[in-house]
């Protein structure tokens, strides 16, 4: 599968024991991509790494 989409990063204030200015970020992936990789509610571990200017996500 090869597909490209423009996605947005969500920024939210962190809660709990995070610092006063703590932030959390999230990117929502298309379910089609997630299913293609075989990621589901029972098997959802992934590996994310940064390589220069790219973020790479792989299923474990």
Buried (B, 14 or more C-beta within 10 A) or exposed (E): EEEEEEEEEEEEEEEEEEEEEEEEEEEEBEEEEBEEEEBEEEEEEEEEEEEEEEEEBEEE
